[in-house]
Amino acid sequence: MSAFFLLVLVLMLVNPSYVTLARRNSCHYEDTVCEFSLTVTHKLPMTYHGHSVEIIDGKLYYFHKGKHYIDADDVLTMDGYDEQWLAITVNETIPGPTIEVFINQTVIIKVTNELWSTATSLHWHGIDQVGSPFMDGVSFVTQCPIQPSESFIYIFNTTKTGTYFYHSHIGLQRIMGLYGALIVRDKPPIIQEKVLIISEYNHFWNANKAWMKTIYSSALHGKKTPDLRTYDGTYLGQFLYTSGLVNGRGRYYDKRGHHNGAPLSRFNVQQDRMYRFRVISAASELPFEFSIDSHPLQIVASDGADLKGSFYDSVIIQPGERYDFFITTNKDIKNYWIRGKTLTENLNQTFEAILSYEGASDTDPTSRSKNCSRTVCDVLNCPFMYFPVKYNKRCHSISGLRSPKVQNVPKYEEHHWEEYFLNFAFPNGTASVNGRSFLYPHVNPLLQPNEVKTLCKETECGPGKTCSCTHSITLSNGNNVQLVLTNMHRLYGVSHPIHLHGHSFHVVKMGFPTYNKTTGKLISINKDIMCYGDTGYEYCNNPVWRNKTWKGDNIPGLNLVNPPLKDTVTLPSGGYVVVRLKANNPGLWFMHCHMAFHTFEGMALVVNESFTDIPTWKYPLPKCRSVNLHGHFFSKGAD
């Protein structure tokens, strides 16, 4: 009998509240232990029972085989493009099944890898893994990858409520569809809820090819793909966008603006009710401005933490972020567009879904988005301070939001204080943090710390240099920590969504660069930060406060009373974000830009928190390493 099923049997005998959920995706409120089973496998979009399907008048049929109608719920449609590429699914769906649990439950998730040729692992994004750092799911940081035909059992406790999600944390698999929602509640919901996972889609190239195309000049059908630039003029890259998806569904638009009629995700509501929407961005590269026609969004939470409810016309959601909001369905009975648009100016990069009132037809909506030229539109979470004046949109940064209760923000204490400046940038085109491009070790550092041979060497890294190594910073148990995240480079790179595993943090201050208030374009880098020994911002591997009196709590503009609590925060180009946390969760915690290509290229580091205090895991875990034949088949010292 395997260790997994032995564990399940013991739990069933000891605890009558244990429930097996391999075939169900939610726990009961009374349960104390819940088990799920997730299988990672390949699947071809736009196929059904081994046959290709096509779209005719908005319906799905067998390809060239008559008018045999197929229910869209039985098909992985994506954007309806008929030239399939191989997707990665969880339990054969994209997104994977939504896991719904309650606080203070023990969650057991068996993940089986049925990919033919590829390893995998799953990260539980936003779950702090208190006491269970081995379950964080980052290959070669907290675990060995799950090899094909193998399984791994994740066991963790739910210590806080909120909107979270799971996704692959090896290579670029998230781009290929390996993600799903994870909701933690304190009690059964009274208000009806809707869960939306948004993402981009590229039906021409799989993830690995798409990344290679960005490195070696992207082209399609003999034409160079356009450079993507945001409203503030910063460079996004050459990521090819063919469509956007909501819960795995979208539509492909041709160059004339005509779509293919692919089925969209539809969210059914009743008139004169209140609904809670939980929106998760599993996007790989691009932020989306999210809105619902005629329905203002009352933002009440982000990244699992409550916020004072405020109304906005739209919210910009970066990869890895989550936003909860209420809407009131007090409009006419009909259908309304749910919209998303990337921040790329002059390009039609959008997604669509449908808010459908009970009693409305099953046709597409005819609603219009708010006319901002008449009344200014309020937009939350801008990665810049201004839209161009012609759009008549008013930006609100996340640092302007407030938690509903006074927060226990860590304060400066002379002998229990640590501060790190971390610059997320591309010096010499190298994705890095302080010029150090992250190199994964070939072992599980949590179990095999003495076998990590790729740590950074100060002789190879430092001011005016870039290097590749396993970059880490060290936090001591119980200390109050301030992280100053910067995005400083003379070429004004894109804003970065920075995600920290193992913690939520207080966003106590944000600093933006200088902009042209008419065009919205970035003019110059924020001067609060000085790049020590690098006045031209070529590398900025050693950022510091320009004003040497800014120390501890003596920094203008800090909100140490009720700042928002986040685990993924937008780091503006040419600006900075100051966050605080308490070092009270021993583990190795990955910190990285949540844009998939940037992580893959090395914009990451490990936060080594109180390593000697990491609890011993109670169940056996696999180790991994490269085969070392030096001295047998190779001369000593040979690479």
C-alpha positions in Angstrom: 0.0 0.0 0.0 1.4 3.4 -1.0 2.2 6.0 1.7 -0.5 8.3 0.3 -3.3 5.7 0.6 -2.0 4.6 4.0 -2.2 8.3 5.1 -5.7 8.5 3.8 -6.8 5.3 5.6 -5.3 6.6 8.9 -7.1 9.9 8.6 -10.4 8.2 7.8 -10.1 5.9 10.9 -8.9 8.7 13.2 -11.2 11.5 12.0 -14.8 10.8 10.9 -14.9 14.3 9.4 -12.4 13.3 6.7 -13.9 13.4 3.2 -12.4 12.1 -0.1 -12.9 14.6 -2.9 -11.1 13.0 -5.8 -14.3 13.3 -7.8 -15.6 16.5 -6.3 -13.9 19.9 -6.2 -15.3 21.4 -2.9 -15.2 20.7 0.8 -18.1 20.8 3.2 -17.9 23.4 6.0 -17.9 20.6 8.6 -15.0 18.7 7.1 -11.6 18.9 8.7 -9.6 17.1 6.0 -10.2 17.1 2.3 -8.5 15.2 -0.5 -8.4 16.1 -4.2 -7.0 14.3 -7.2 -5.5 16.3 -10.1 -4.1 14.8 -13.3 -1.9 16.8 -15.6 -2.2 15.7 -19.2 -2.1 16.9 -22.8 -5.2 17.6 -24.8 -5.9 19.1 -28.3 -8.3 22.0 -28.4 -11.3 21.9 -30.8 -11.6 18.1 -30.7 -14.2 15.7 -29.4 -13.9 12.0 -29.0 -10.9 11.9 -31.3 -12.5 14.1 -34.0 -11.9 17.7 -35.0 -14.8 20.0 -34.5 -15.7 23.3 -36.3 -17.8 26.3 -35.6 -20.9 26.9 -37.7 -23.1 29.9 -36.8 -21.7 29.9 -33.3 -22.3 26.2 -32.7 -19.9 23.3 -32.6 -20.1 20.3 -35.0 -18.0 17.5 -36.2 -15.6 18.8 -38.8 -16.9 18.1 -42.3 -19.3 15.3 -41.0 -22.7 16.8 -41.2 -24.7 18.7 -38.7 -24.1 16.6 -35.5 -24.3 19.3 -32.8 -21.7 19.0 -29.9 -22.2 20.8 -26.6 -19.5 23.4 -26.1 -19.1 22.3 -22.4 -17.7 19.0 -23.7 -15.0 20.7 -25.9 -11.8 22.5 -25.0 -12.5 25.4 -27.4 -10.0 28.1 -26.3 -10.4 30.8 -29.0 -12.0 28.4 -31.6 -9.0 28.4 -34.0 -9.1 25.1 -35.9 -5.3 24.6 -36.2 -4.7 22.9 -32.9 -1.6 22.9 -30.8 -1.0 20.7 -27.8 -2.4 22.3 -24.5 -1.7 21.2 -21.0 -4.8 20.5 -18.9 -5.7 19.6 -15.3 -8.4 16.8 -15.4 -8.7 17.5 -19.1 -9.9 21.1 -18.6 -8.6 24.6 -18.9 -8.7 26.1 -16.4 -8.4 23.1 -14.1 -11.2 22.4 -11.6 -11.8 25.1 -9.0 -10.8 23.8 -5.6 -13.1 25.2 -2.8 -12.2 24.8 0.8 -12.7 26.5 4.2 -10.2 28.0 6.6 -8.4 25.7 9.1 -8.9 22.6 7.0 -6.2 20.2 6.0 -6.0 19.9 2.2 -4.4 16.8 0.6 -4.0 17.0 -3.2 -2.6 14.1 -5.2 -1.1 15.4 -8.5 -0.3 12.8 -11.2 1.8 13.7 -14.1 0.6 12.1 -17.3 2.5 14.4 -19.7 4.4 12.1 -22.0 7.8 13.7 -22.0 7.8 16.6 -19.4 8.1 17.0 -15.7 5.8 19.3 -13.7 5.0 20.7 -10.3 2.1 22.8 -8.9 2.4 26.0 -6.9 -0.5 27.1 -4.6 -0.3 30.8 -5.4 -1.0 33.0 -2.3 -1.1 30.1 0.2 1.6 30.9 2.8 2.4 27.3 3.5 2.9 28.1 7.2 4.8 25.1 8.6 4.8 23.3 5.2 7.4 25.0 3.0 8.1 21.7 1.3 4.6 22.0 -0.3 5.1 25.3 -2.1 5.6 23.5 -5.4 8.5 25.3 -7.0 10.7 22.8 -8.9 14.4 23.0 -7.7 13.5 25.4 -4.9 11.1 23.5 -2.6 10.8 20.1 -4.4 12.0 17.9 -7.1 9.9 18.0 -10.3 7.2 15.4 -10.7 8.5 13.2 -13.5 6.2 11.6 -16.2 4.0 8.8 -14.8 4.8 9.9 -11.2 2.7 11.5 -8.5 3.3 13.9 -5.7 1.1 14.5 -2.7 0.7 18.1 -1.5 -0.5 18.5 2.1 -1.1 21.9 3.7 -3.4 23.8 6.0 -5.6 26.7 5.0 -4.6 29.5 7.4 -6.4 32.5 5.7 -9.4 33.1 3.5 -9.4 34.5 0.0 -9.0 34.1 -3.7 -6.0 32.1 -4.7 -5.0 29.8 -7.6 -2.7 27.0 -8.5 -0.4 26.8 -11.5 2.6 25.0 -12.9 6.0 26.2 -11.5 8.4 24.7 -13.9 9.4 26.1 -17.3 6.6 27.8 -19.2 3.7 25.4 -18.7 1.4 28.0 -17.3 1.2 29.6 -20.7 -0.1 26.2 -22.1 -3.1 26.1 -19.7 -1.8 24.5 -16.5 -3.8 26.6 -13.9 -7.0 26.6 -11.9 -8.7 28.5 -9.1 -8.3 27.9 -5.3 -10.9 29.5 -3.1 -10.7 29.5 0.7 -13.8 30.7 2.7 -14.6 31.3 6.3 -18.2 30.0 5.9 -20.6 29.0 3.2 -21.3 32.1 1.0 -24.5 34.0 1.4 -24.0 36.1 -1.7 -23.7 34.1 -5.0 -20.2 34.1 -6.4 -18.6 33.9 -9.9 -15.0 32.9 -10.5 -13.2 34.1 -13.6 -9.7 33.2 -14.7 -8.3 35.5 -17.4 -5.3 34.9 -19.7 -3.8 35.7 -23.1 -3.6 33.1 -25.8 -1.4 32.4 -28.8 -2.8 29.6 -31.0 0.1 29.7 -33.5 3.0 28.9 -31.1 3.4 26.8 -28.0 5.1 28.4 -25.0 8.6 27.3 -25.8 8.4 28.5 -29.4 6.8 31.8 -28.3 9.7 32.4 -25.9 12.3 31.6 -28.6 10.6 33.9 -31.0 10.9 36.8 -28.5 14.6 36.1 -28.2 15.4 35.7 -31.9 13.1 38.4 -33.4 9.5 37.4 -33.7 7.9 37.0 -37.1 4.7 35.4 -38.4 3.8 34.7 -42.1 6.9 36.6 -43.2 6.1 39.7 -41.3 7.7 41.0 -38.0 5.3 41.0 -35.1 4.7 44.5 -33.7 6.6 45.8 -30.7 4.2 46.1 -27.8 4.3 49.4 -25.9 2.1 50.6 -23.1 0.4 53.9 -22.7 3.4 55.3 -20.8 5.7 54.4 -23.7 7.5 51.5 -22.0 8.4 48.4 -24.0 6.5 45.2 -23.5 8.3 43.1 -26.0 7.2 41.1 -29.1 4.7 38.7 -27.4 2.3 37.5 -30.1 -1.3 37.9 -28.9 -4.0 36.2 -30.9 -6.9 36.3 -28.4 -7.8 36.6 -24.7 -9.6 33.9 -22.7 -12.0 33.9 -19.8 -12.3 30.5 -18.1 -10.7 29.0 -21.2 -12.9 30.6 -23.8 -12.4 33.4 -26.2 -12.7 34.4 -29.9 -10.3 34.9 -32.7 -10.6 38.2 -34.6 -9.1 38.5 -38.1 -7.5 41.7 -39.4 -10.8 43.0 -40.5 -12.2 42.8 -37.0 -14.5 39.8 -37.8 -14.6 37.0 -35.2 -15.1 33.3 -35.6 -18.1 32.9 -33.4 -16.4 30.7 -30.8 -18.5 30.2 -27.7 -17.8 32.5 -24.8 -18.0 32.1 -21.0 -21.4 33.2 -19.8 -22.2 34.2 -16.2 -25.9 34.0 -15.4 -27.4 36.4 -12.9 -30.8 37.5 -11.7 -32.0 41.1 -11.7 -31.8 43.1 -8.5 -29.3 40.9 -6.8 -25.7 41.4 -5.5 -22.9 39.1 -6.7 -19.3 38.6 -5.7 -16.9 38.2 -8.6 -13.4 36.7 -8.0 -11.1 37.5 -10.9 -7.8 35.8 -11.2 -5.1 36.6 -13.8 -3.2 33.5 -14.9 -1.9 35.6 -17.8 1.7 35.0 -18.8 2.8 38.4 -19.9 0.1 41.1 -20.2 -2.0 43.1 -17.8 -5.7 43.5 -18.6 -8.0 46.4 -17.9 -11.1 44.6 -16.7 -14.7 46.1 -16.8 -18.4 45.1 -17.1 -20.6 47.3 -19.2 -23.0 49.4 -17.1 -21.9 47.8 -13.8 -19.4 49.7 -11.6 -17.0 47.4 -9.7 -17.0 47.7 -5.9 -13.5 46.4 -5.1 -13.5 44.6 -1.7 -10.4 42.4 -1.7 -7.1 41.8 -3.5 -4.8 38.8 -3.3 -7.0 37.3 -0.6 -6.9 40.4 1.7 -10.0 42.6 2.4 -10.0 46.2 1.3 -12.3 49.2 2.1 -14.9 48.9 -0.6 -14.6 51.6 -3.3 -16.2 51.8 -6.7 -14.2 51.9 -10.0 -15.2 51.7 -13.6 -12.3 49.3 -14.3 -9.4 47.6 -12.6 -6.0 46.7 -14.2 -5.0 43.2 -13.2 -1.4 42.1 -13.6 -0.3 38.4 -14.0 -0.6 36.7 -10.7 -3.0 39.3 -9.1 -6.5 38.6 -7.9 -9.3 41.1 -7.3 -12.7 40.5 -5.7 -15.6 42.9 -6.3 -19.3 43.2 -5.9 -21.7 44.2 -8.6 -25.5 45.0 -8.3 -27.6 43.7 -11.1 -30.0 46.6 -11.2 -30.0 47.2 -15.0 -32.4 46.2 -17.7 -32.9 42.5 -18.4 -30.5 41.8 -21.2 -26.9 40.7 -21.8 -23.8 42.8 -21.1 -20.2 42.5 -22.2 -17.5 41.6 -19.7 -14.4 43.2 -21.2 -10.7 43.1 -20.9 -8.1 45.1 -22.8 -4.3 45.0 -22.6 -2.4 48.2 -22.0 -1.0 48.1 -25.5 -2.0 51.4 -27.2 -3.4 51.2 -30.8 -3.8 47.4 -30.8 -7.0 45.5 -30.4 -5.9 43.0 -27.8 -9.1 42.1 -25.9 -11.1 39.4 -24.3 -14.9 39.0 -23.9 -17.3 37.2 -21.8 -21.1 37.7 -21.2 -23.0 38.8 -18.1 -26.5 37.4 -18.8 -29.6 38.4 -16.9 -32.2 35.7 -16.3 -34.8 36.1 -19.1 -32.3 37.6 -21.6 -31.8 36.0 -25.0 -28.9 33.8 -25.8 -27.5 36.3 -28.4 -24.4 38.4 -28.0 -24.7 41.6 -26.0 -25.2 44.9 -27.7 -24.1 46.9 -24.7 -21.4 49.6 -24.8 -18.6 50.4 -22.4 -18.8 53.7 -20.4 -18.2 56.8 -22.5 -15.3 58.3 -20.6 -15.3 61.4 -22.8 -18.5 62.5 -21.1 -17.6 61.5 -17.5 -14.1 60.7 -16.3 -13.5 56.9 -15.8 -11.8 55.8 -12.6 -9.2 53.0 -13.1 -7.7 51.1 -10.2 -4.1 49.7 -10.1 -2.5 51.6 -13.0 1.2 50.8 -13.4 1.6 54.5 -14.3 0.2 57.8 -13.0 -1.6 59.0 -16.1 -3.5 57.8 -19.2 -3.1 60.1 -22.2 -5.5 63.0 -21.7 -7.6 62.0 -24.7 -8.9 58.9 -22.8 -10.2 60.9 -19.9 -9.3 58.2 -17.4 -8.1 58.8 -13.8 -5.5 56.5 -12.4 -5.6 55.1 -8.8 -2.6 53.2 -7.5 -2.8 50.2 -5.2 -1.0 52.1 -2.5 -3.9 54.5 -2.2 -6.2 51.7 -1.1 -6.8 51.0 2.6 -7.4 47.8 4.7 -10.7 48.0 6.6 -8.9 47.4 9.9 -5.8 48.8 11.5 -2.9 46.6 10.5 -0.1 45.3 12.6 2.6 46.7 10.3 6.1 45.8 11.3 7.9 48.9 12.7 11.6 49.8 12.9 13.4 48.1 15.8 17.1 48.7 16.0 18.2 45.1 16.7 15.4 43.4 14.9 15.4 45.1 11.5 16.4 44.1 8.0 16.2 46.1 4.8 17.0 45.0 1.3 16.9 47.0 -2.0 16.1 44.7 -5.0 16.2 46.1 -8.5 14.2 44.1 -11.1 15.6 45.0 -14.5 17.3 44.0 -17.7 20.9 45.3 -17.5 22.7 44.3 -20.7 19.4 42.6 -21.7 19.7 40.2 -18.8 16.6 39.4 -16.7 17.9 39.8 -13.2 17.6 41.1 -9.7 20.5 43.4 -8.7 22.3 42.1 -11.9 22.0 38.5 -10.7 20.1 36.2 -13.1 18.6 33.3 -11.2 20.1 29.9 -11.9 18.1 26.9 -10.6 20.2 24.4 -8.6 20.0 20.7 -9.7 18.8 19.6 -6.3 16.0 20.4 -3.8 17.7 23.0 -1.6 15.2 22.4 1.3 16.4 18.8 1.6 19.9 19.1 0.1 21.3 22.5 1.1 24.9 21.3 1.1 24.7 20.1 -2.5 23.8 23.6 -3.9 26.9 24.5 -6.0 25.6 27.5 -7.8 25.4 30.2 -5.2 26.4 33.7 -6.1 30.0 34.8 -5.8 30.7 38.5 -5.1 33.8 38.3 -7.2 31.6 37.5 -10.3 28.6 39.7 -9.4 28.3 43.3 -8.2 28.2 46.9 -9.6 28.6 47.1 -13.4 28.3 43.4 -13.9 25.7 40.7 -14.6 26.1 37.1 -13.5 24.1 33.8 -13.4 23.7 32.1 -10.0 21.3 30.9 -7.4 20.6 34.4 -5.9 19.3 34.5 -2.3 18.9 36.9 0.6 18.7 35.8 4.2 16.1 36.8 6.8 16.5 36.1 10.5 13.6 34.6 12.5 11.4 37.3 14.1 12.9 40.3 12.5 10.9 43.1 10.9 11.7 43.4 7.2 11.5 46.2 4.7 12.0 45.4 1.0 12.5 48.3 -1.4 11.6 46.9 -4.8 12.9 49.1 -7.7 12.6 49.0 -11.4 15.5 51.2 -12.5 17.1 51.1 -15.9 17.8 53.8 -18.5 15.7 52.1 -21.2 12.5 52.2 -19.1 11.5 48.6 -19.1 8.0 47.4 -18.5 6.3 47.4 -15.1 6.7 44.1 -13.3 4.2 42.2 -11.2 6.4 41.0 -8.3 5.2 37.9 -6.4 6.6 36.6 -3.1 5.9 33.1 -1.9 5.3 32.3 1.7 4.1 35.7 2.7 1.6 38.5 2.2 3.2 41.9 2.6 2.1 45.4 3.5 2.4 47.9 0.6 3.4 51.0 2.6 4.6 53.3 -0.2 4.9 53.5 -4.0 7.1 55.9 -5.9 6.4 56.7 -9.6 8.6 58.3 -12.2 8.0 61.7 -13.9 5.4 61.7 -16.7 4.1 64.0 -19.3 0.7 64.7 -18.0 -0.8 65.2 -21.4 0.7 62.3 -23.3 1.1 60.0 -20.3 4.6 59.2 -21.5 7.4 58.5 -19.0 10.0 61.3 -18.9 12.5 60.4 -16.2 13.2 57.9 -13.4 12.1 58.6 -9.8 14.9 60.5 -8.1 14.2 59.0 -4.6 16.4 56.1 -5.6 20.1 56.4 -6.4 22.1 53.7 -8.1 25.3 53.6 -6.1 28.3 53.9 -8.5 26.0 53.9 -11.6 24.8 57.4 -12.3 23.6 56.4 -15.8 21.3 53.7 -14.6 23.0 51.1 -16.8 22.9 48.4 -14.2 21.6 49.7 -10.9 22.8 46.6 -9.1 23.1 48.5 -5.8 20.1 50.8 -5.4 19.9 53.0 -2.2 17.9 55.9 -0.9 19.3 59.2 -2.3 18.4 60.9 0.9 20.6 59.3 3.5 18.3 60.4 6.4 15.6 58.1 5.1 16.0 55.2 7.5 13.5 52.9 9.3 10.2 54.6 9.8 11.7 58.0 8.9 10.6 57.9 5.2 8.0 60.4 3.9 4.7 59.0 2.8 4.8 55.6 4.6 1.4 54.2 5.5 2.0 52.2 8.7 -1.6 52.2 9.9 -3.9 50.5 7.3 -2.0 49.7 4.1 -3.2 47.1 1.6 -2.0 43.6 2.1 -0.8 41.9 -1.1 1.4 39.0 -2.3 1.7 40.3 -5.9 2.4 44.0 -6.5 2.8 46.1 -9.6 6.3 47.6 -9.7 6.2 50.7 -12.0 8.8 51.3 -14.7 11.3 53.9 -13.3 9.7 53.7 -9.9 9.7 51.7 -6.7 7.5 49.9 -4.1 8.2 49.6 -0.4 6.7 46.6 1.4 7.0 45.3 4.9 6.6 41.8 6.5 7.5 39.9 9.6 10.0 37.1 9.2 7.9 34.5 11.0 7.5 31.7 8.4 10.8 29.7 8.0 11.4 28.4 4.5 12.9 29.0 1.1 10.5 31.4 -0.6 10.7 32.2 -4.3 10.4 35.9 -5.2 10.0 36.8 -8.9 8.4 38.8 -11.6 5.2 36.9 -12.5 5.6 37.5 -16.2 6.4 34.0 -17.3 9.2 34.9 -19.7 10.9 37.1 -17.2 10.8 34.4 -14.5 12.1 31.9 -17.0 14.9 34.2 -18.0 16.1 34.7 -14.5 14.2 37.7 -12.8 14.0 35.9 -9.5 15.7 35.1 -6.2 15.2 33.0 -3.1 14.3 34.5 0.3 16.1 32.2 2.7 14.1 32.7 5.9 15.4 31.2 9.2 16.7 28.1 7.5 17.7 26.4 10.8 14.1 26.8 12.0 12.5 25.1 9.1 10.3 22.3 10.5 11.1 18.7 9.6 8.6 17.3 7.2 6.8 14.3 8.6 6.5 12.2 5.4 9.4 11.1 3.1 10.2 13.3 0.2 12.3 12.6 -2.9 15.7 14.0 -3.5 17.2 14.8 -6.9 20.6 15.6 -8.3 22.6 15.4 -11.5 24.8 12.4 -12.1 28.4 13.2 -11.3 31.0 11.0 -13.2 33.9 13.4 -12.8 37.1 11.4 -12.2 35.5 8.3 -13.9 34.9 9.3 -17.6 36.0 12.9 -17.5 39.2 14.5 -16.3 39.1 16.3 -13.0 37.8 19.8 -13.3 36.2 19.2 -16.8 32.8 20.7 -17.3 
